[in-house]
Amino acid sequence: MKLKMILGTLGLFFCMTASALATEGAIDTGDTAWLIVSTALVMMMTPAGLALFYGGMSRYKNLLNTLAMTFVSYCLASVVWMMWGYTLAFGSSMGGLVGGLNHFFLGGIGVNSVTGTIPTFVFVLFQMTFAGITVALVLGAVVDRMKFSSWIVFTILWLTVVYSPVAHWAWGGGWMGTMGALDFAGGTVVHINAGVAGLVLALVVGKRIGYGKEAMFPSSITLTSLGAALLWFGWFGFNAGSELAADGVAGSAFLVTNTSASTAALAWMFTEWTVNRKPTVLGIASGAVAGLVAITPGAGFVNLQASLVIGLVAGMIGFFSVSVLKGKLGYDDSLDAFGVHGICGIWGALATGIFANPAITEGAQGLLYGNPKQVWIQFLSIIGTAIYSAVATLIVIMVTRLVTGGLRVDKESEIEGLDNSLHGERGFEM
């Protein structure tokens, strides 16, 4: 009888243990479905949304080249991320600076691997789409004049040397996340990182021929506005998907993302209307993107009221950074990668330190909720990201130059247009 009782107790213990282990590593089908949808939404942002947004703003003779460079950015990121990018970002931390090589070629990850409540493969793919759009954002600073071959080399090196380590800092167990910096969906990792890199690349490559002396009209505001709408749509997966669960925080992130974008679009429109006497479609579309950028780091941490303020400020500073700051400093950031993503990303990261609300996400507490230290932490994360991105991007540029023999197309090709000179195609029949 005693033996039966002992065996029964042991059996119950093992059953309970097995049940606990199964629950801990269990896949939630709702969360998984939402992350698969979110991944598809973010994927669409690069070869569709950003390609049209950037393509429409480029000159008619460089439309296809802009589409090609955006498209190839996503393709390269898809391969680099699976081979070594993911492990550098999310592998075992090496001093809080970069991930180890334990997941090289996704080693150690199988169909039964789970991250949180979703299959690790889905998490890997979700993060890959972020890498793809981040490097593509950099492109906006140098369209119309960079060699296609140089862009390919730059993309591979930049994803490896710049993006993956910064992603590790914030999300993979690195120093930034350990310090307590808040970056829900990529204020530092994506937007400040890309904006600063774009500025450095633009300064090194130099101004376009005729910049400041001749009009450089966008090829199609229609394509740009369509691209902005697709970016806005995909951004719901970008921000709400970053919760990695189908829950209330994801719903809140969805809500504030839309509100910030709408408010910023209106703020940019009315600011431009007041200053230039005309509300342009390009301004409205750019304002929406500025609001999306600014809400990204705080999407899962701030409430509705904060998103209104964040969007309002983003629309105004976005307009002035593009229409005033760029002119005063004299740099040629073709499609305003730094003005929109860099400047509005900085504002969004600081705003997260001000408005982070513990009622939205426990532990995320900003200045207005009794934690002024969070603003300082956010400031350090901004400075750290900007300095590293600038220096590391400069190194990548130098290596790219050595490999390809130069960054810029020749004068004749630039004047003719890169669609025809590099690709043998034309976006428009004239």
C-alpha positions in Angstrom: 0.0 0.0 0.0 2.8 2.4 0.9 4.6 1.5 -2.3 1.4 2.4 -4.3 1.1 5.7 -2.5 4.8 6.6 -3.2 4.5 5.6 -6.8 1.2 7.6 -7.1 2.8 10.7 -5.5 5.8 10.5 -7.8 3.5 10.0 -10.8 1.5 13.1 -9.8 4.6 15.1 -9.3 6.0 14.2 -12.8 2.7 15.0 -14.4 2.5 18.4 -12.7 6.1 19.1 -13.7 5.5 18.1 -17.3 2.4 20.2 -17.4 4.3 23.2 -16.0 7.1 22.8 -18.5 4.6 22.4 -21.4 2.8 25.6 -20.3 6.1 27.6 -20.0 7.2 26.8 -23.5 3.7 26.5 -25.0 2.9 28.2 -28.3 -0.1 30.5 -28.2 -1.9 30.2 -31.5 -3.5 33.7 -31.3 -0.2 35.4 -30.6 1.4 33.3 -33.4 -1.2 34.2 -35.9 -0.9 37.9 -35.0 2.9 37.9 -35.4 2.6 36.1 -38.7 0.2 38.8 -39.9 2.4 41.6 -38.4 5.5 40.1 -40.2 3.7 40.2 -43.5 2.6 43.8 -42.8 6.1 45.0 -42.1 7.5 43.1 -45.1 5.1 45.0 -47.3 6.5 48.3 -46.0 9.9 48.0 -47.8 9.5 46.7 -51.3 6.0 48.2 -51.7 5.4 51.1 -49.3 8.9 52.6 -49.0 9.7 51.9 -52.6 6.7 53.9 -53.8 7.2 56.6 -51.2 10.8 57.1 -52.1 10.4 56.4 -55.8 7.7 59.0 -56.2 9.9 61.6 -54.5 12.9 60.9 -56.7 13.3 62.5 -60.1 11.6 60.9 -63.1 15.0 59.6 -64.5 15.8 57.8 -61.3 12.5 56.3 -60.3 13.3 52.7 -61.3 16.8 52.9 -59.7 15.2 54.0 -56.4 12.7 51.1 -56.6 15.5 48.7 -57.5 17.7 49.8 -54.6 14.9 49.6 -52.1 13.8 46.2 -53.4 17.4 44.8 -53.3 17.8 46.1 -49.7 15.0 43.8 -48.5 16.4 40.9 -50.5 19.9 41.3 -49.1 18.6 41.8 -45.5 16.5 38.6 -45.8 19.7 36.6 -46.6 22.2 38.4 -44.3 19.8 38.2 -41.4 19.3 34.4 -41.6 23.0 33.7 -42.1 24.6 35.9 -39.4 22.6 39.1 -38.7 20.1 37.4 -36.3 22.8 35.9 -34.2 24.7 39.1 -33.9 21.6 40.8 -32.7 20.0 38.1 -30.6 22.7 35.6 -29.9 24.3 35.2 -26.4 25.4 38.6 -25.4 29.1 39.3 -25.6 29.7 42.1 -23.0 26.4 43.8 -23.9 27.9 44.9 -27.2 27.0 42.2 -29.8 25.4 38.8 -29.9 27.6 35.6 -30.1 27.6 33.2 -33.1 25.6 30.5 -31.4 22.8 31.0 -33.9 25.0 31.3 -37.0 22.9 30.2 -40.0 20.1 29.9 -37.4 22.0 27.1 -35.6 20.3 25.7 -32.6 16.8 26.9 -33.7 14.3 24.3 -34.9 10.6 24.0 -35.6 9.9 23.3 -31.9 11.9 26.3 -30.7 9.8 28.9 -28.9 10.4 32.6 -28.1 7.8 33.8 -25.6 4.6 32.3 -26.9 5.5 32.2 -30.6 7.7 29.9 -32.7 11.2 31.3 -32.8 11.2 31.1 -36.6 8.3 33.6 -36.6 10.3 35.9 -34.3 13.3 35.6 -36.5 11.3 36.6 -39.6 9.6 39.5 -37.8 12.9 40.9 -36.7 14.3 40.4 -40.2 11.7 42.7 -41.7 12.9 45.5 -39.3 16.5 45.0 -40.6 15.2 45.2 -44.2 13.4 48.5 -43.8 16.1 50.2 -41.7 18.8 49.9 -44.2 16.4 50.9 -47.0 15.6 54.1 -45.1 19.3 55.1 -45.3 18.9 55.0 -49.1 16.7 58.1 -49.0 19.7 60.3 -48.3 21.6 59.4 -51.5 19.2 58.6 -54.3 20.0 60.1 -57.7 23.8 59.6 -57.4 25.0 56.4 -55.7 26.3 53.4 -57.7 24.1 50.3 -57.5 27.0 48.0 -56.9 28.3 50.2 -54.1 24.8 50.2 -52.5 24.8 46.4 -52.5 28.2 46.2 -50.7 27.2 49.0 -48.3 23.9 47.2 -47.4 25.6 44.0 -46.5 28.3 45.7 -44.4 25.9 48.1 -42.7 23.5 45.4 -41.6 26.4 43.5 -40.2 28.5 46.2 -38.5 25.8 48.8 -37.6 22.3 47.5 -37.5 22.8 44.1 -35.8 24.9 45.4 -32.9 22.5 48.3 -32.2 19.5 45.9 -32.3 21.4 43.8 -29.7 21.9 46.8 -27.5 18.2 47.5 -27.2 16.5 44.2 -27.7 19.0 41.4 -27.5 20.3 41.7 -23.9 22.8 44.5 -24.6 23.8 47.5 -22.6 21.0 49.8 -23.7 18.2 47.5 -22.6 20.1 46.6 -19.4 20.4 50.3 -18.6 16.6 50.6 -18.9 16.2 52.5 -22.2 12.8 52.2 -23.6 12.5 51.4 -27.4 9.3 49.6 -28.1 9.6 49.2 -31.8 12.7 51.0 -33.1 13.1 54.7 -32.3 16.9 54.2 -31.7 17.4 50.9 -33.5 15.6 51.9 -36.7 15.0 55.6 -37.1 17.9 57.4 -35.3 20.2 54.7 -36.6 19.1 55.1 -40.2 18.8 58.9 -40.1 22.3 59.4 -38.8 23.7 56.9 -41.2 21.9 58.6 -44.1 23.3 62.0 -43.1 26.9 60.6 -42.9 26.5 58.9 -46.3 25.0 62.0 -47.9 27.9 64.1 -46.7 30.5 61.7 -48.0 28.9 61.1 -51.4 28.3 64.8 -51.9 25.6 66.9 -53.3 23.7 66.1 -56.5 24.8 68.0 -59.6 22.8 71.2 -59.8 21.6 70.9 -56.2 20.4 74.3 -55.0 20.7 75.8 -58.5 18.0 73.9 -60.5 14.6 72.6 -59.6 14.5 68.9 -58.7 10.8 67.9 -58.9 9.5 64.6 -57.6 8.5 62.2 -60.4 5.1 61.3 -58.9 3.5 62.7 -55.8 0.7 60.2 -56.5 3.1 57.3 -56.0 4.5 59.0 -52.9 1.1 59.4 -51.3 0.2 55.8 -52.1 3.5 54.7 -50.6 2.8 56.7 -47.4 -0.6 55.0 -47.1 1.0 51.5 -47.5 3.7 52.5 -44.9 1.0 53.6 -42.5 -0.9 50.4 -43.0 2.2 48.3 -42.5 3.2 50.3 -39.4 0.4 48.7 -37.4 2.3 45.5 -37.7 5.5 47.3 -37.0 4.4 48.8 -33.7 1.5 46.7 -32.5 3.3 43.5 -33.5 6.3 44.5 -31.4 4.3 43.5 -28.3 4.8 39.9 -29.6 1.3 39.1 -28.3 -2.3 39.7 -29.2 -3.2 41.6 -26.1 -4.3 44.9 -24.7 -0.9 46.5 -25.1 -0.9 45.6 -28.8 -4.3 47.2 -29.1 -3.1 50.3 -27.3 0.0 50.5 -29.6 -2.3 50.2 -32.6 -4.5 53.0 -31.3 -1.7 55.5 -30.6 0.1 54.7 -33.8 -2.8 55.8 -35.9 -3.5 58.8 -33.7 0.0 60.1 -33.8 0.3 59.7 -37.6 -3.0 61.5 -38.1 -2.1 64.4 -35.8 1.3 64.8 -37.3 -0.1 64.9 -40.9 -2.4 67.7 -39.8 0.3 69.5 -37.9 2.7 69.4 -40.9 -0.2 70.5 -43.2 -1.2 73.5 -41.2 2.4 74.5 -40.5 3.2 74.4 -44.2 -0.1 76.2 -45.0 0.8 79.0 -42.6 4.4 79.4 -43.7 4.2 78.7 -47.5 0.5 79.5 -48.0 -0.2 76.1 -49.6 -1.0 72.7 -48.1 0.9 70.2 -50.3 0.0 66.5 -50.7 3.7 65.8 -50.2 3.6 67.6 -46.9 0.6 65.7 -45.7 2.2 62.4 -46.6 5.5 63.4 -45.0 3.7 64.5 -41.9 2.0 61.1 -41.5 5.4 59.4 -41.8 6.9 61.8 -39.2 4.2 60.9 -36.8 4.7 57.2 -37.3 8.4 57.6 -36.7 7.9 59.6 -33.5 5.4 57.2 -31.9 7.5 54.1 -32.7 9.7 54.0 -29.6 6.8 54.7 -27.2 4.0 52.9 -28.9 3.6 50.3 -26.2 4.3 52.7 -23.4 2.2 55.8 -23.9 -1.5 56.6 -23.8 -3.8 58.4 -26.2 -3.2 61.9 -24.8 0.5 61.5 -25.1 0.2 60.3 -28.7 -1.6 63.5 -29.6 1.3 65.6 -28.3 3.9 63.4 -29.8 2.2 63.6 -33.2 1.7 67.4 -33.0 5.3 68.1 -32.2 6.6 65.6 -34.8 4.6 67.3 -37.6 6.0 70.7 -36.8 9.6 69.8 -36.2 9.5 67.5 -39.2 8.5 70.4 -41.4 11.1 72.8 -40.1 13.9 70.2 -40.2 13.2 69.6 -43.9 12.4 73.2 -45.0 14.7 75.2 -42.8 17.4 73.1 -41.1 18.6 71.4 -44.2 18.9 74.6 -46.1 20.8 76.4 -43.3 23.3 73.5 -42.9 23.6 73.0 -46.6 23.6 69.2 -46.8 21.9 67.3 -49.6 19.7 64.6 -48.0 17.8 63.8 -51.1 14.6 62.5 -49.6 15.0 63.7 -46.0 16.0 60.5 -44.3 17.7 62.5 -41.5 15.1 65.2 -41.4 12.2 62.9 -40.9 13.6 59.7 -39.4 16.6 61.1 -37.5 15.0 64.2 -36.0 11.6 62.8 -35.4 13.2 59.6 -34.1 15.1 61.6 -31.5 11.9 63.5 -30.5 10.1 60.2 -30.1 12.8 58.6 -28.0 12.8 61.6 -25.7 9.0 61.8 -25.6 9.0 58.1 -24.5 11.1 59.1 -21.5 8.5 61.9 -20.7 5.2 60.1 -21.3 5.9 56.4 -20.6 2.9 55.3 -18.5 3.2 52.3 -16.1 -0.6 51.8 -16.5 0.1 50.8 -20.1 3.1 48.6 -19.5 4.3 47.8 -16.0 7.8 49.1 -15.3 7.7 51.7 -18.1 7.6 55.0 -16.1 8.5 58.4 -17.5 9.0 61.9 -16.2 5.3 62.7 -15.9 4.7 59.6 -13.8 7.5 60.3 -11.2 10.6 59.1 -12.9 12.7 62.0 -14.3 15.7 59.6 -14.6 14.1 58.0 -17.6 14.6 61.1 -19.7 18.3 60.9 -19.0 18.4 57.2 -19.9 16.7 58.0 -23.2 19.1 60.8 -23.9 22.1 58.4 -23.3 20.6 55.8 -25.6 20.1 58.5 -28.3 23.7 59.8 -28.0 25.1 56.2 -27.9 23.2 55.2 -31.0 24.0 58.4 -32.9 27.8 58.3 -32.2 28.1 54.6 -33.0 26.0 54.9 -36.1 28.0 57.8 -37.4 31.5 56.3 -36.8 30.6 52.7 -37.8 28.8 54.0 -41.0 31.9 56.0 -41.9 34.0 52.8 -41.6 31.5 50.9 -43.7 31.7 53.7 -46.3 35.5 53.5 -46.4 35.5 49.7 -46.9 32.8 50.0 -49.6 34.9 52.5 -51.4 37.9 50.1 -51.4 35.8 47.2 -52.6 33.9 49.0 -55.4 36.3 51.7 -56.4 34.0 54.5 -55.4 30.5 55.3 -54.2 29.2 57.7 -56.8 28.2 57.2 -60.4 30.1 59.2 -63.1 28.9 62.7 -64.1 27.5 61.5 -67.4 25.4 58.8 -65.8 24.0 61.1 -63.2 23.0 63.7 -65.7 21.4 61.1 -68.0 19.6 59.4 -65.1 20.3 56.1 -63.4 17.3 54.3 -64.8 18.8 54.3 -68.2 22.5 54.4 -67.5 22.5 51.7 -64.9 19.5 49.5 -65.6 18.7 50.2 -69.3 15.1 51.0 -68.4 12.8 53.9 -68.1 10.1 54.5 -65.5 8.2 56.9 -67.8 7.8 57.2 -71.5 8.5 60.9 -72.4 
